[in-house]
Amino acid sequence: AGMAAAFLMEIRRATQSALLVVRYAAAELPSAPVEVSVCADSLEVRSGGSCDAAALPAGVSLAPSSCRGLRRLRGDGLHLRVRLRRPPPAADVVFTLRESLKPNKNYIFYCQSCGDIVVNDRKFLRVLPLPSENWSDLVEEWCCHPDPFARRTLHPQHGDCFVGDTFLLLNTRNESHVPESPKSKENTRVICKRCKTMLGETVSSGTIKYYVTEVVIQSAEGGFSPTPRSQFVQSIVAQCLLELSSAKSTFRFTIKGDNGKTYILIWLLNSDTMLVESLGSSSSHCGFTLFGDILTPSSGPVGSWNALKVLYQPCIQCRNKELADAWEDDMGVHPLKFPSETCLELLLILGLSTTSLPPSLRCMNSFQVGTASI
C-alpha cells in the first residue's frame, strides 16, 4: 500500500556519512513502539502490526553497526546518523556550455519552454569565453593608468559565439527577427514567437544575448527532448554555481534580474550531497517529497538525486536590503544575471525545497536552507 513512514537520507560523499530522518504521515509518531532496522542495502520501520520497507538505490551501502545519535524531534520524526560502507558513485560531470559547444559544428537553439526553434542550423567558427561581468571593475585594480578598455564592449563577429556565465552572445546581423536599433529597454527583449517567453535581449543592432536558462542547444543531428522547466532551471543554475566555485573559489552569489534588481542571495554550502528519498504513494499523504511529482526522476519507490546544498535569502519586496547592499560591495561575491521571471522561478524552487525538508533542517543561522538537483 506504500510507505506510511517516509524517509529522507542526506549523504555526504566527502565524509562518507549520512543523516537519516524517518517521518510518519501523522504529526506525531504512533502510540505503539517504533522499531527502525537499518541494513546495508535497505531500511525497515515496524510499528504495531504494520511494516514499511524500502530498498536503497544501487551504489548506496550502509554500515548498520555505525548507527548513532538516535533522537526524536517534534514535527520531524526520528533522526539518526550512520556511516557508509563505501562512497556512492561520483556525480556525473557537469556538462558546461564551454565544453559542449564546438567550432565547425552545426547547432539548433530551441525555446526551453515550448520547443520552438529559435536559431536554426548555425555553425560557429569560434567559440570563446567571456570574462566575468565585473571584469571592468577589476581592471581598475590592475592598471596604474586610466582604464584602456573603458566604454568598449565585446561584440561577436560573423561566425562567433561568445559564452558568458549565464548567457551566449551571437552575431545576428543577417537575421530579420532582430530589431535593428532598439529604442527602449522593453524593445530589446527577445521573445519566443510561439509561447512569448523571454529568451534574451538585443545588445546592439548585430548582437543578441540568449540566456542559458531559456534555450536548449542541440547538435543539428539530434532533436529536442523536453525537460520539466523546474528541473532544467535547477540544473543550469547548479552548473553555474559549480563551475564558478571551482574556477574562482567563489561561494557567494547574487541572483539578479535583467531589470537590475537583486532577487536572491545564495551561499553555496556543499556540492557533494546525494539525497535519497522514499517517494511513498498517493495514499500515504506524508507530504515529504523534496521535488514533487514533476521532478521525480524515476517511478520507483525510492528516488535519489545529486544535489547542491545552499543557504539563501530572498530579496524581493526590499527584504534583506542591508545584507544585499553589503554583498553588492563585496568583491568576493559573484553576480549572476537571469531574466527576472526566471529569478522568481528559482526563488519558488528553493522555497519549495526548504518547506519539504524537516523543520529542524530548514534554517542555518539567519539563512534558509535549500537544495538544487544537479
N, C-alpha and C positions, 0 to 999 in steps of 0.2 A: 504493500500500500504506500510505499515511500517512507522516507525517514521523518518521524515526528521530532527527532532530535537532529538538528543541523549542526555541522561543524565547519570551522574555518581554521586553516593551518597556515601560518606565515613562516616561510622557510627563508633563512639567510644562508646563502651559499658560502660566504666568506668564513662564517663561524661554524658551519655545518650543524646548526641548531634550529629548532622550530618552536613556535608558540602555538599551542592547540587550545581552541575555545569550543566547548560543547554547549549548545544552546537549545532550549526547548521552545516549542510553539507558544506555550503559555508563558505568562510573565514570570511565574515562579516555578521552580522545579517541583515535580510530583512529590506527594507525601511519602510514597514508598521509597526505600533506599535505591540509590542510583549506582550502578557498577559500570565503570568505564574500563574496557580492555584494550590495551594498545599492543598490537602485534607488529611484526616487521613490515608487513605489506597491507595491513587492514586495521580498521577501528570498529569497536563494537560497544554499544550502550544498552544496558539492560535496566529495566525498572518495572517492578511488579511482574506482570505476565508478558510485557512487550519486550522486543529485542530489535534494535536497529543496527545494521552492519553495513559497512561500505569498504570496498577495496580501494587502496591508494593507487594513483596513476603509476604507470611503468616508470622506473627510474627513481622512485621515491621509496627509500627503505629506512625504517626507524630502528633505533636501539631501545627496545622496551625497558631494559634494566636501568636506563638513564633518566626515566621519568622523575620529575621533582617539582616542588613548588605548587602542589595541587591546592587550589583555593576556589571558593565560590564568591562571585561578585554579584550583588543585586542588579538585576537588569541585564547582566551579561550571560551568566551561566557559570560553567566550570572552566577554570584556566589551569593549564599545566605546561611545563616545558620539557622537551625531550631532544636528545641528540640524534643525529643521523648516522647510519652505518657507513654511508658514503655520500659524497655530494651528488645532488641530482645533475642531470645533463646540463651543460652550459647553455645559456640562452642563445638563440640564433643571432648571428652577427647582424647588426643593424645595417640595412641596405641604404646607404646615403645616396643622394642625388649626384654628388660629385663622382661617385664610383659607378653609378648606373648609366649616366649619360655619357656617351662616347662620340667622338668625332666620326664623321663619314658614315653614320648610320641614320636610317630614317625613323622618325618618331611621330606618333599621333598624340595630341593632347585632348583628353576628354574632360567634360564637366563632371566633377566627382558626384554631384547631387543627382544628375539625371542621365548622364552618359552621352550627352550630345557632343559631337566633335567640335572642338574649339580651334585647334591648329591641325591641319591635315597634311600628313606625309612630308614633314620638314626634316631636311638634312643639315646638320651643323658641321661647319668646317673647323670651328674652335669651340671648346667648352672650357671656360675659365672661371676660377673662383674669384669672388669679390671680397674686398676687405670688409671687416665688420662695420656696422652702421655708424659707430662713433669713432671711426678711424681719423677723421679730421681733427677731433679733439686731441687725439694722441700725437698728431703731427706737431702741435704747438709745444708739446713737451720734448720732442726730438730735435726741433730746429732752433738754432740760435738767431735766426733771421726771419723776416716775415714769411708766412706760410706760402710756399711756391704753388700749392695746389688750391689756393683759395678761389672760390667761385668757379671751379672746374668740376665737371661731372663726368662720370664714366658711362659712355653710351656704346652699346654693341654695334658693330658694323654688319654688313650683309653676311650671313652665314655664321654669325656669332651667337653664343648663348652664355650669358654671364650668370653665375649661380651665387646667390646670397644666402644668408642664414635661413630666411623664411620665404624667399621668392626667387624667380628667374627673370632676367631681362632679355627680351628678344627684339631683334630689329624687325620692324613691321612696315617699313616704308612702302612696300608694294602691296600691302593688304588693304582692301577697300573698307573693311568694317571698323578700322581705327580712325578716330577723329583726327583731322589734320592739325587743328590748332585749338586745343581746349580753352574755353573762355572762363570756366569756373571750376571749382573743386568737384562739384557734382557731375560736370561733364566729363571728368577724367575717369569716372568709374566704368569698368568694362563688365558688362552684364551678359550672362548666358542668354542666348536668344530664345531657348525653349523654356527654362524654368525661372529665369530672371534673377538667378543667384549672382552676387558679385564675385567675379573671378579675379579681378586685378584692377589696375589703373593705368592710364596713359601717362607716361613720364614726359614724353616730348612727341613731336609730330612723327618721329620714326622709331620710338622705343615704347614698348609696353611691358608692364610688370605683371606677372602671374604669381599669385600666392600658392605655395605648395600645399596648403590645406584645402584648396579649391579645385585643383586639377589632378587628374591621374595621367601619368605619362607612360605609354606603352610603345614598344617597337612596332613598326608598321606591319611586321609579320604576325604579331599577336592580335588579341582582341580585348575588348573592355569586359572586365568581370567586376560586377558591383560589390562594394563593401559597405556594411552599415555605417552611416555617417558618423556616429559617436565613436565607433571603433577606429575609423580612419583618422579622425581628429586626434584621438589619444595617441595612436601610433606615430603620427607625423610630429606632434609636439614632443613626445618622448624621444624621438630620433634627434630632434634639435637639441634638447637638453643634454642627451648623452654625448652627442658629438662635441658640443661646446665645452662641457665639463671635462671631457677627456683632452681636448686640444688646448684649452686655455686655463684649466684648473679654476673654472668659474662655476659657482654653485648657487648663486643668487640671480634671479631673473625678474624683470618687469615685463608683463604681457600688456602691450599697448595696442590700441586700435588704429585704424587708418585715419581716424579723426584726431589723433594725437593724445587721446585720453588714456590714462593707466587704468586697467581693469583688474589685474591680479598681480600680487607679489608672490613669487614662488622660490622656495629654498629646497634644492634637491637634497634629500636625506640619504637615500641609498639606491643603488641600481642593481643589486644582486638578489633581489627579492623574488621568490616564487610563491604564489598564492594557490592553495588547494582548498576547494570548497565543495561541500555536498550540495547538489542542486535540488535535492528533495523532489517533491511532486506538488502539483497544484492543490492537492488536498491537505498538504501539511500546514499551509498558511504561516510558515515560520518567518517570512519576510526577511530572510537573512542571506540575500544574494548580492554580491558586490556589483555586478554589472548588468543585472536584469536579463530578460529573455533575449533582447536584441543583441546582446554582447556575448551570449553563451557560445563558446567555440565548438562545442560538441553536444550531442543529445544524451550523453551518458549520465549516470547518477552522480559522478564526481567530475568536476572540471578543474583545470589547472591553468594558470597564467603566469607568464613572466611579466613583472611589473616594476615600475619606478614608484618609490615611496617619497612623497613630497610634503613639505609644510607650506601652507599658503594662507594669504589674507586677501579677501575681496576688497576692492577699492571703489566699487560703484556707489553712487549717491554720497560721495565725499567721505566714505568710510576709510579709516586708517590713513588720513591725509598726511599727518605729520610723519608717519613712517614712510609713506610713499615719497614724500619730498626728500627725506634723508637718503633713501635708496637712489633717488634721481641724481643726487650729487656725489654718489659713491662710485668711484671708477671700478670697483670690484664687482659691480652689478651690471649684468649684460641685458640690454633691451631687446625684446623680440616683438616684431610688429606683425599683426594679422588683421584681416577685416574685422570691424567692430562686432558684426554678428557672430563671427567665429569665436571671438573673445568671450562673448556671453555664453555660447555653446560650451566652451571649455570650462567656464565657471560652473555651469549647471552639471557637467560631467563630474567635476571634482566634488561638488556639493553632494551629489548622489552617492559617490563612493564613500564620502565621510559618513553620511547618515546610515549607510548599510553596515558600517563597522560597529562592533560592540561599543557601547557608550564610553567605556574606560579607555578605548584606543583612539578616540576621535580628536583629541586635543593634545598638544605638547607645548608647554609654556603658554604663550598667548596666541599661537598659531593653530590652525586646523590641520588635521592630517588627512591626506588624500592619496589615492593611487591612480596610476595610468598604465594600462596594459601596453606592452611593447609589441 
